[in-house]
């Protein structure tokens, strides 16, 4: 009998704690309180020159009347934890015959979070790869669709390595192959452009 009383005495505080906890949860439910989760940060790529799926201004295309094409301003945020470098690829999936690559940038340091218009990639310690204009063409080539409106997809990849094992003038296939197994996340921005009939 004595042992039973000791056991019940020891069990009583535990029961009180459980009941108090249950009452507290009931009160929280009554007042609509829920456990707060830390919101996930979304990896996004944006431009001050155009919105996603918006029209790219003529100044960033082949129709701007200058010798060298001007790359649009870009900025990004929410890169995945552990990001050590970025790769940026701009391409036109609407081109006849193949996807036309307008710009490739790789080994861009993780400390970089934006590119100004007419970005000097070398000064940012990044490397420009060979685009679809062929060997020797590594700088940004603006939209220049022959007919109809085309989409231009800017894809920013966050990588877990600071440098890709790829040659300095690598093309898209080289870069995609080198990135395999190192992509932590990607952000996409789509711009559109259609040339006027008198161009």
C-alpha positions in Angstrom: 0.0 0.0 0.0 2.9 2.3 0.9 4.6 1.6 -2.4 1.4 2.4 -4.3 1.1 5.8 -2.5 4.7 6.6 -3.4 4.1 5.7 -7.1 1.0 7.8 -7.3 2.7 10.8 -5.6 5.5 10.6 -8.2 3.0 10.4 -11.1 0.9 13.4 -10.0 3.4 16.2 -11.0 3.9 14.6 -14.4 0.2 14.4 -14.9 -0.2 18.0 -13.9 2.5 19.1 -16.4 0.8 17.1 -19.2 -2.6 18.6 -18.4 -1.2 22.2 -18.2 0.5 21.6 -21.6 -2.8 20.3 -23.1 -4.7 23.3 -21.7 -2.2 25.7 -23.2 -2.5 24.1 -26.6 -6.3 24.2 -26.4 -6.1 28.0 -25.6 -3.8 28.6 -28.5 -6.1 26.7 -30.9 -9.0 28.7 -29.5 -7.3 32.0 -30.3 -6.1 30.9 -33.7 -2.4 30.7 -32.8 -0.3 28.3 -34.9 3.3 27.3 -34.8 5.2 29.8 -36.9 7.5 28.4 -39.6 10.5 30.3 -40.9 9.5 31.4 -44.5 11.7 30.0 -47.3 13.6 32.6 -49.2 13.0 32.4 -53.0 15.9 32.6 -55.4 14.8 35.3 -57.9 16.4 37.1 -60.9 15.1 40.5 -61.9 15.8 43.5 -64.1 15.0 47.1 -63.7 14.7 47.4 -67.5 11.8 44.9 -67.9 9.5 42.7 -65.9 9.3 38.9 -66.2 7.6 38.1 -69.5 7.8 41.8 -70.4 9.3 43.5 -73.5 13.0 44.1 -73.6 13.8 47.8 -74.4 15.3 48.4 -77.8 18.5 49.7 -76.2 19.4 46.2 -75.1 18.9 44.7 -78.6 20.7 44.7 -82.0 18.5 47.6 -83.1 20.0 50.2 -80.7 22.3 51.7 -83.4 25.6 51.0 -81.7 28.5 48.7 -82.6 28.6 46.8 -79.3 25.4 45.4 -77.8 24.4 46.5 -74.3 23.5 43.9 -71.8 20.5 44.7 -69.5 20.9 45.4 -65.8 20.2 42.3 -63.7 19.9 41.7 -60.0 19.2 38.6 -57.9 18.5 37.6 -54.3 17.8 34.5 -52.2 20.7 32.4 -53.5 20.8 28.9 -51.8 23.0 28.4 -48.8 26.4 27.2 -49.8 26.5 29.0 -53.1 30.1 29.7 -54.2 29.6 30.9 -57.7 27.0 31.7 -60.4 26.5 30.9 -64.0 24.3 33.1 -66.3 23.0 31.9 -69.6 20.7 33.9 -72.0 19.2 32.0 -74.9 16.4 32.2 -77.5 14.4 29.0 -77.7 12.3 30.5 -80.6 15.2 30.7 -83.0 14.9 28.7 -86.2 16.8 25.4 -86.2 18.3 25.5 -82.7 18.4 27.4 -79.4 20.4 30.5 -80.0 22.7 31.4 -77.1 23.1 35.2 -76.6 25.3 35.2 -73.5 27.2 32.9 -71.2 28.9 34.0 -68.0 30.5 31.6 -65.6 32.7 31.6 -62.5 30.9 34.7 -61.3 31.8 35.0 -57.5 29.0 34.4 -55.0 29.7 38.0 -53.6 28.2 39.4 -56.8 24.4 40.0 -56.7 23.8 42.3 -59.6 25.1 43.2 -63.1 24.8 46.8 -64.3 23.9 47.6 -67.9 26.8 46.9 -70.3 28.4 44.8 -67.5 32.2 44.4 -67.5 32.3 40.7 -66.6 36.1 40.6 -66.4 36.1 43.3 -63.7 33.7 41.2 -61.7 36.1 38.3 -62.0 33.8 36.2 -64.1 34.4 34.6 -67.5 32.3 35.0 -70.7 31.8 31.8 -72.8 31.4 31.5 -76.6 27.9 32.4 -77.8 26.0 31.3 -81.0 27.7 33.9 -83.1 30.7 31.5 -83.2 34.4 31.4 -82.1 35.7 34.7 -80.8 32.2 35.9 -79.9 32.0 35.9 -76.1 30.3 39.2 -75.2 26.5 39.7 -74.8 24.7 39.6 -78.1 21.3 41.4 -78.0 18.0 40.1 -79.3 17.7 40.3 -83.1 14.7 38.1 -84.2 14.2 38.0 -88.0 10.4 37.6 -87.7 7.8 37.6 -84.9 8.3 38.1 -81.2 10.8 35.8 -79.5 11.4 35.0 -75.9 14.8 35.5 -74.3 15.4 33.3 -71.2 18.0 34.5 -68.7 18.8 31.6 -66.3 21.0 32.1 -63.3 22.5 29.0 -61.7 23.8 28.9 -58.2 26.7 26.4 -57.8 28.5 24.7 -54.9 31.9 25.3 -56.5 33.8 28.6 -57.0 35.2 27.7 -60.4 34.1 25.3 -63.1 36.6 23.0 -64.7 36.0 24.5 -68.1 38.1 26.3 -70.7 37.9 30.1 -70.8 35.9 30.3 -74.1 33.6 27.4 -73.3 30.3 27.1 -75.1 26.9 26.3 -73.6 27.4 22.5 -73.8 30.8 22.8 -72.1 29.4 24.8 -69.3 26.3 22.7 -68.8 28.5 19.6 -68.7 30.8 21.2 -66.1 27.9 22.2 -63.9 26.5 18.7 -63.7 26.2 17.7 -60.0 27.0 21.2 -58.7 23.7 23.1 -59.2 22.1 24.2 -55.9 19.3 26.2 -57.5 18.3 28.4 -60.4 16.4 31.6 -61.0 14.8 32.5 -64.4 13.8 35.8 -66.0 12.1 35.9 -69.4 12.1 38.9 -71.7 10.5 39.3 -75.1 11.4 41.3 -78.2 9.9 41.8 -81.7 11.5 44.0 -84.3 9.5 46.6 -86.1 8.8 46.0 -89.8 11.1 48.7 -91.0 14.2 47.4 -89.2 
